[in-house]
């Protein structure tokens, strides 16, 4: 018989930003029981010869068509996986290292690195990590160096590495306003550990997005500085969320709190959204820009009352004659000089 643990008492729930009641975070709707990556597209009702398919027998149960598969999070990433490429995919919020079309490493400034997870988790001390990078970083064998030294078991390294990979990839595959670039042949200094298929990475990223949306649909707490909400009496919270709440000071973001606690960034996002749903944290108000009084530009005059060598005409002339690395600008300036010489 499987033992069922007693769940912790639920936190108070406030209203969604759109006015509807917020469902408890541990409840899922029937649509949430199926991962979007597992859904298949509906079957075409016409055969390849153009004739309709025969009708199902009377009394037979016809399965309902499944919704179409959503497009990949990164079309470029899927193309690289199909061609079994090796290199690094550079995106706005981080990078993904591929080996033979599979994800070997992921890095993002929004998440603590593997070094933080290993050192703050008590598996390594900071000095030995630095020694490992110095000894094996150039050979791109830091992971193997850690295992061969006996300081970290291979299983513990793989577990921490995969956790850090999924954590960083969630942010790397997030919405981006900058084009992605791929550099063929680049290899990460950690070396081979355990690669992850692209399909599994995208499926996990979509699952995490859906989880955060069910907890609290407003994503502002994921990136903005946070403050504690004005509550007359804060309800008791679990110790894990209490540690996160203790780091909220009006200036720290979720990424800052993750690094301070040495925890995966996605876990911190989950805790912060639960705290936001309970009305305990909110985004800090934006600081007003400093107001400066407009100043009139000073104009230097020569002895004759005209603009001197430091006046506006001199500034414009210096700007026009300033050398430029842009070939188009240099060409235009040469044309201007030629026309003036006529």
C-alpha positions as CSV (number, residue, x, y, z in Angstrom):
1,X,0.0,0.0,0.0
2,X,1.3,3.4,-0.9
3,X,1.5,5.9,1.9
4,X,0.0,9.3,1.2
5,X,1.6,12.2,2.9
6,X,-0.5,14.9,4.5
7,X,-0.3,18.0,2.3
8,X,0.8,21.3,4.0
9,X,-2.1,23.7,4.8
10,X,-3.0,25.8,1.7
11,X,-2.1,29.5,1.6
12,X,-4.8,32.1,1.4
13,X,-5.8,32.9,-2.1
14,X,-6.5,36.3,-3.5
15,X,-8.2,37.3,-6.7
16,X,-6.5,37.1,-10.1
17,X,-5.5,40.3,-11.8
18,X,-8.5,39.9,-14.2
19,X,-10.9,39.7,-11.3
20,X,-11.6,36.0,-11.4
21,X,-11.1,33.7,-8.4
22,X,-7.7,32.0,-8.4
23,X,-7.8,28.3,-8.2
24,X,-5.5,26.5,-5.7
25,X,-2.0,25.9,-7.2
26,X,-2.2,22.1,-6.7
27,X,-5.4,21.6,-8.7
28,X,-5.2,20.8,-12.4
29,X,-7.9,21.0,-15.0
30,X,-8.5,18.1,-17.4
31,X,-6.7,20.0,-20.1
32,X,-3.6,20.1,-17.9
33,X,-3.4,16.3,-17.7
34,X,-1.9,16.0,-21.2
35,X,1.4,17.6,-22.2
36,X,1.1,19.7,-25.3
37,X,4.1,18.0,-26.8
38,X,2.3,14.6,-26.7
39,X,-0.7,15.8,-28.7
40,X,-1.1,14.7,-32.3
41,X,-2.6,16.6,-35.2
42,X,-6.1,15.6,-36.4
43,X,-6.2,12.9,-39.1
44,X,-7.2,14.1,-42.6
45,X,-10.6,12.8,-43.5
46,X,-9.7,12.4,-47.2
47,X,-7.4,9.6,-48.5
48,X,-4.4,10.3,-50.7
49,X,-6.5,9.2,-53.8
50,X,-9.1,11.9,-53.1
51,X,-11.8,9.5,-52.1
52,X,-13.6,9.8,-48.7
53,X,-12.6,7.2,-46.1
54,X,-15.2,4.5,-45.4
55,X,-17.6,5.3,-42.6
56,X,-17.1,3.7,-39.2
57,X,-19.4,0.7,-38.4
58,X,-22.7,1.6,-36.7
59,X,-22.2,1.6,-32.9
60,X,-18.5,2.1,-33.1
61,X,-16.9,4.8,-31.0
62,X,-15.1,7.4,-33.1
63,X,-12.2,9.1,-31.2
64,X,-12.4,12.8,-31.1
65,X,-9.6,14.6,-33.1
66,X,-6.7,15.9,-31.0
67,X,-5.7,19.5,-31.3
68,X,-2.7,20.3,-33.5
69,X,0.8,20.2,-32.1
70,X,2.0,23.7,-31.2
71,X,5.0,25.0,-33.1
72,X,8.4,24.5,-31.6
73,X,9.8,27.0,-29.2
74,X,12.7,27.6,-31.5
75,X,12.5,26.6,-35.1
76,X,16.3,27.1,-35.5
77,X,16.9,24.7,-32.6
78,X,14.7,22.1,-34.2
79,X,16.6,22.4,-37.5
80,X,19.9,22.1,-35.7
81,X,18.7,18.9,-33.9
82,X,17.5,17.5,-37.3
83,X,21.0,18.0,-38.8
84,X,22.8,16.7,-35.7
85,X,24.7,20.0,-35.4
86,X,27.5,20.7,-32.8
87,X,28.0,24.2,-31.5
88,X,26.4,26.9,-29.4
89,X,23.0,28.6,-30.0
90,X,23.1,32.2,-28.8
91,X,19.8,33.7,-27.8
92,X,18.8,36.9,-25.9
93,X,18.6,35.3,-22.5
94,X,21.4,32.7,-22.7
95,X,23.0,30.0,-24.8
96,X,22.5,26.3,-25.5
97,X,25.4,24.0,-26.3
98,X,24.6,21.1,-28.7
99,X,26.5,18.0,-29.5
100,X,25.2,15.9,-32.4
101,X,21.9,17.7,-32.2
102,X,21.3,17.1,-28.5
103,X,21.5,19.7,-25.7
104,X,24.7,19.2,-23.7
105,X,24.8,22.4,-21.6
106,X,22.7,25.5,-21.0
107,X,23.6,28.8,-19.5
108,X,21.6,31.9,-18.6
109,X,22.3,35.0,-16.5
110,X,18.9,34.5,-14.9
111,X,19.9,31.3,-13.2
112,X,22.7,30.1,-10.8
113,X,25.4,28.2,-12.5
114,X,26.4,24.6,-11.8
115,X,29.2,25.9,-9.6
116,X,26.8,27.7,-7.3
117,X,24.5,24.6,-7.1
118,X,27.5,22.3,-6.3
119,X,29.2,24.6,-3.8
120,X,26.2,26.0,-1.9
121,X,24.7,22.5,-1.9
122,X,27.7,21.2,0.0
123,X,29.1,18.9,-2.6
124,X,32.2,20.9,-3.4
125,X,34.1,23.8,-1.8
126,X,34.8,26.9,-3.9
127,X,38.6,26.4,-3.9
128,X,38.4,22.9,-5.4
129,X,35.9,24.1,-8.1
130,X,38.4,26.8,-9.1
131,X,41.2,24.2,-9.2
132,X,39.1,21.9,-11.4
133,X,38.4,24.7,-13.9
134,X,42.1,25.7,-13.9
135,X,43.3,22.1,-14.4
136,X,40.8,20.8,-16.9
137,X,39.0,23.9,-18.3
138,X,41.3,24.3,-21.3
139,X,40.9,20.6,-22.2
140,X,37.1,20.9,-21.7
141,X,37.1,18.1,-19.2
142,X,36.0,19.7,-15.9
143,X,33.2,17.3,-15.4
144,X,35.4,14.2,-15.8
145,X,38.0,15.9,-13.6
146,X,35.5,16.2,-10.7
147,X,34.4,12.6,-11.0
148,X,37.9,11.2,-11.3
149,X,39.0,13.2,-8.2
150,X,36.5,11.4,-6.1
151,X,35.0,14.6,-4.8
152,X,31.7,14.2,-6.7
153,X,30.1,10.9,-7.8
154,X,29.0,10.6,-11.4
155,X,25.4,10.2,-10.5
156,X,25.4,13.4,-8.3
157,X,27.1,15.4,-11.1
158,X,24.6,14.2,-13.7
159,X,21.7,15.1,-11.4
160,X,23.0,18.6,-10.7
161,X,23.9,19.1,-14.3
162,X,20.5,18.1,-15.7
163,X,18.8,20.3,-13.1
164,X,20.9,23.3,-14.1
165,X,20.4,22.5,-17.8
166,X,16.6,22.5,-17.6
167,X,16.7,25.6,-15.3
168,X,18.7,27.7,-17.7
169,X,17.0,26.4,-20.8
170,X,13.6,27.6,-19.5
171,X,14.9,31.2,-19.7
172,X,16.9,30.7,-22.9
173,X,13.8,29.4,-24.7
174,X,11.7,32.3,-23.4
175,X,10.2,35.1,-25.5
176,X,13.0,37.0,-27.3
177,X,13.2,40.3,-29.2
178,X,16.7,39.6,-30.6
179,X,17.7,37.3,-33.4
180,X,19.3,34.0,-32.5
181,X,22.8,33.0,-33.8
182,X,24.5,29.6,-34.0
183,X,28.3,29.1,-33.8
184,X,29.3,25.8,-35.3
185,X,32.0,23.8,-33.5
186,X,31.9,25.5,-30.1
187,X,32.3,23.2,-27.1
188,X,31.5,23.9,-23.5
189,X,34.4,23.8,-21.0
190,X,32.6,21.4,-18.7
191,X,32.8,18.6,-21.2
192,X,30.3,15.8,-21.9
193,X,28.0,14.8,-19.1
194,X,24.5,13.7,-20.1
195,X,22.8,15.2,-23.2
196,X,19.1,15.9,-23.4
197,X,17.0,15.6,-26.6
198,X,15.6,18.8,-27.9
199,X,12.0,17.4,-27.9
200,X,12.3,16.6,-24.2
201,X,13.7,20.0,-23.4
202,X,10.9,21.8,-25.2
203,X,8.3,19.6,-23.6
204,X,9.6,20.3,-20.1
205,X,9.8,24.1,-20.8
206,X,6.1,24.1,-21.9
207,X,5.2,22.1,-18.8
208,X,6.9,24.6,-16.6
209,X,5.2,27.5,-18.3
210,X,1.8,25.9,-17.7
211,X,2.6,25.2,-14.1
212,X,3.5,28.8,-13.4
213,X,0.4,30.1,-15.2
214,X,-1.8,27.8,-13.0
215,X,-0.2,29.1,-9.8
216,X,-0.5,32.8,-10.7
217,X,-1.0,34.1,-14.2
218,X,0.9,37.4,-13.8
219,X,4.5,36.9,-14.9
220,X,5.7,40.3,-13.5
221,X,7.1,38.6,-10.4
222,X,9.6,36.6,-12.5
223,X,11.8,39.5,-13.4
224,X,10.9,42.7,-11.6
225,X,12.2,43.8,-8.2
226,X,9.8,42.7,-5.4
227,X,8.5,44.1,-2.2
228,X,6.5,42.5,0.6
229,X,2.8,43.4,0.4
230,X,1.2,45.5,3.1
231,X,-0.7,42.9,5.1
232,X,-2.0,43.4,8.6
233,X,-1.0,39.9,9.6
234,X,1.0,37.5,7.4
235,X,-0.2,33.9,7.5
236,X,2.3,31.2,8.2
237,X,4.2,29.9,5.2
238,X,6.3,26.8,4.6
239,X,10.0,27.1,5.5
240,X,11.1,27.0,1.9
241,X,8.8,29.9,0.9
242,X,9.7,31.7,4.1
243,X,13.4,31.7,3.1
244,X,12.4,33.3,-0.3
245,X,10.2,35.8,1.4
246,X,13.0,36.8,3.7
247,X,15.1,37.8,0.7
248,X,12.5,40.2,-0.7
249,X,13.7,43.7,0.1
250,X,12.4,45.9,-2.7
251,X,15.5,45.6,-4.8
252,X,16.1,41.9,-5.4
253,X,14.6,40.1,-8.3
254,X,13.9,36.4,-8.6
255,X,17.3,35.8,-10.1
256,X,19.0,37.6,-7.3
257,X,17.1,35.6,-4.7
258,X,18.0,32.3,-6.5
259,X,21.7,33.2,-6.4
260,X,21.6,34.3,-2.8
261,X,19.9,31.0,-1.7
262,X,21.8,28.8,-4.1
263,X,18.6,27.3,-5.5
264,X,17.4,26.7,-9.1
265,X,15.8,29.8,-10.5
266,X,12.6,28.0,-11.6
267,X,12.0,26.8,-8.0
268,X,12.2,30.4,-6.9
269,X,9.7,31.4,-9.5
270,X,7.3,28.8,-8.2
271,X,7.7,30.0,-4.6
272,X,7.3,33.7,-5.6
273,X,4.2,33.1,-7.6
274,X,2.6,31.2,-4.7
275,X,3.5,34.1,-2.4
276,X,2.0,36.5,-5.0
277,X,-1.2,34.4,-5.2
278,X,-1.4,34.6,-1.4
279,X,-1.0,38.4,-1.4
280,X,2.4,38.4,0.4
281,X,4.6,39.9,-2.3
282,X,4.1,42.2,-5.3
283,X,6.3,44.0,-7.7
284,X,8.1,47.1,-6.5
285,X,6.8,50.4,-7.9
286,X,8.9,51.9,-10.7
287,X,11.2,54.7,-9.6
288,X,10.4,58.1,-11.0
289,X,13.1,59.4,-13.4
290,X,15.1,62.3,-12.0
291,X,13.9,65.7,-13.2
292,X,16.5,68.0,-14.7
293,X,16.0,71.6,-15.7
294,X,16.7,72.2,-19.4
295,X,19.9,74.1,-20.0
296,X,20.6,76.3,-23.0
297,X,23.8,75.5,-24.9
298,X,26.6,77.9,-24.4
299,X,27.9,79.6,-27.6
300,X,31.4,80.9,-27.8
301,X,31.9,84.0,-29.9
302,X,35.0,85.4,-31.6
303,X,36.3,88.9,-31.4
304,X,34.0,90.0,-34.3
305,X,30.9,88.6,-32.7
306,X,30.7,85.6,-35.0
307,X,31.0,82.0,-33.9
308,X,34.5,81.3,-32.8
309,X,36.5,78.1,-33.1
310,X,34.5,76.6,-30.2
311,X,31.1,77.6,-31.5
312,X,28.3,75.6,-33.1
313,X,29.8,75.8,-36.6
314,X,33.0,74.3,-35.3
315,X,31.2,71.5,-33.5
316,X,29.2,70.6,-36.6
317,X,32.4,70.8,-38.8
318,X,34.2,68.5,-36.4
319,X,31.3,66.0,-36.4
320,X,31.2,66.0,-40.2
321,X,34.9,65.5,-40.6
322,X,35.2,62.8,-37.8
323,X,36.4,59.5,-39.3
324,X,33.9,56.7,-39.4
325,X,34.2,53.0,-39.6
326,X,31.0,52.8,-41.6
327,X,31.9,52.5,-45.4
328,X,28.7,54.1,-46.5
329,X,29.3,57.2,-44.3
330,X,32.9,57.4,-45.6
331,X,31.7,57.2,-49.2
332,X,29.1,60.0,-48.7
333,X,31.8,62.2,-47.2
334,X,34.1,61.7,-50.1
335,X,31.3,62.5,-52.5
336,X,30.5,65.7,-50.5
337,X,34.2,66.7,-50.6
338,X,34.3,66.1,-54.4
339,X,31.2,68.2,-55.0
340,X,32.5,71.0,-52.9
341,X,35.7,71.0,-54.9
342,X,33.9,71.7,-58.2
